């Protein structure tokens, strides 16, 4: 994401331009093609996205420099002792999958799962067996529901 994405988003939100903030985030933060973003404005979900537009600044603040494409620090989470599951969808964009893999690599003892047939919008029926297995301490199914 561009280094100034948070500032630009905050400026749009402060000006009450919620739709423009969502458009900016979807195009520059998520890297959706312009045509897709333009079409989204005519979908029923657009009003829902605009209603939560103010949370985009929270997301960008939390992610901070981690959205700039730089490698994650290998020593930041060395004291982490709790089990962590990092999951991604096999049909997610490469940058999301790379980020998930890298996060799993730097978290001590993290379990990484790629959910076959899933995008970033993972279906509950595909995720549920993986979460159930993780939280119960069992191996996740080798092929969760697609």
C-alpha positions in Angstrom: 0.0 0.0 0.0 1.2 3.6 -0.5 2.9 5.1 2.5 0.4 7.9 2.6 -2.7 5.8 2.5 -3.6 6.4 6.1 -3.2 10.1 5.8 -5.3 10.3 2.6 -8.0 8.1 4.1 -8.2 10.2 7.3 -8.4 13.4 5.1 -11.3 11.9 3.1 -13.1 10.7 6.3 -12.7 14.1 8.0 -14.3 15.7 4.9 -17.2 13.3 5.2 -16.3 11.6 1.9 -16.9 8.0 3.2 -17.5 6.6 -0.3 -14.2 8.1 -1.6 -12.4 6.7 1.4 -13.8 3.2 0.6 -12.9 3.6 -3.0 -9.3 4.7 -2.1 -8.9 1.7 0.3 -10.3 -0.8 -2.2 -8.1 0.5 -5.0 -4.8 1.3 -3.3 -5.0 -0.8 -0.1 -6.6 -3.9 -1.5 -5.4 -3.4 -5.0 -8.7 -4.2 -6.7 -8.9 -3.1 -10.3 -10.5 0.2 -10.9 -13.4 -1.4 -12.9 -14.2 -3.7 -10.0 -14.2 -0.7 -7.5 -16.4 1.3 -9.9 -18.9 -1.6 -10.1 -18.9 -2.1 -6.3 -20.6 1.3 -6.0 -23.7 -0.1 -7.6 -23.9 -3.2 -5.4 -26.0 -3.4 -2.2 -22.9 -3.9 -0.1 -21.6 -0.5 -1.0 -23.8 1.3 1.5 -22.6 -1.1 4.2 -19.0 -0.5 3.3 -19.6 3.3 3.5 -21.3 2.9 6.9 -18.1 1.3 8.4 -15.7 3.5 6.4 -14.5 5.2 9.6 -12.9 1.8 10.6 -10.6 1.9 7.6 -8.4 4.3 9.5 -8.3 1.9 12.4 -7.2 -1.0 10.1 -4.5 1.1 8.5 -3.2 2.4 11.9 -3.0 -1.1 13.2 -1.3 -2.4 10.1 1.1 0.6 10.0 4.3 -0.2 8.2 3.3 -3.8 7.8 1.3 -2.8 4.7 4.3 -1.4 2.8 5.6 -4.7 1.5 8.7 -4.9 3.8 9.6 -8.2 5.5 8.2 -8.7 8.9 10.7 -8.4 11.8 11.8 -11.8 12.8 12.4 -10.8 16.5 9.2 -8.9 17.2 7.2 -11.9 18.5 9.9 -14.2 19.9 8.3 -14.1 23.4 4.9 -15.3 22.1 4.0 -18.6 23.7 0.3 -19.1 22.8 -0.7 -21.2 19.9 -1.5 -19.3 16.7 -3.3 -20.3 13.6 -2.7 -18.3 10.4 -5.0 -19.2 7.6 -5.5 -18.0 4.0 -7.6 -19.0 1.1 -5.9 -20.8 -1.8 -7.7 -18.5 -4.2 -6.7 -15.3 -2.4 -4.5 -12.8 -4.1 -0.8 -13.7 -4.0 0.1 -10.7 -1.7 -2.4 -11.9 0.9 -1.1 -15.5 0.8 2.5 -14.3 0.9 1.7 -12.2 4.0 0.0 -15.1 5.7 2.9 -17.4 5.0 5.4 -14.8 6.2 3.4 -14.2 9.4 3.3 -17.9 10.2 7.1 -18.1 9.6 7.9 -15.4 12.1 5.5 -16.4 14.8 6.9 -19.1 17.1 5.2 -22.4 16.6 2.4 -20.9 14.4 0.3 -23.3 12.4 -0.4 -22.2 8.8 -3.3 -23.6 6.9 -4.3 -22.8 3.3 -8.0 -23.4 2.7 -8.6 -25.0 -0.7 -11.0 -23.3 -3.0 -11.3 -20.2 -0.7 -10.7 -16.6 -1.4 -10.1 -13.8 1.2 -13.8 -14.1 2.0 -13.6 -17.6 3.5 -16.9 -19.5 3.8 -17.8 -20.5 7.3 -18.3 -24.1 6.4 -14.7 -24.2 5.1 -13.2 -22.4 8.2 -15.2 -24.1 10.9 -13.5 -27.5 10.8 -10.1 -25.9 10.8 -10.9 -23.7 13.8 -12.5 -26.6 15.6 -9.5 -28.8 15.1 -7.1 -26.0 16.1 -8.9 -25.1 19.3 -9.4 -28.7 20.3 -5.8 -29.5 19.7 -6.3 -32.0 16.9 -4.9 -32.0 13.4 -7.1 -30.0 11.0 -8.8 -32.0 8.2 -6.6 -32.3 5.2 -9.3 -31.0 2.9 -11.8 -28.7 4.6 -15.0 -28.0 2.7 -14.4 -25.8 -0.3 
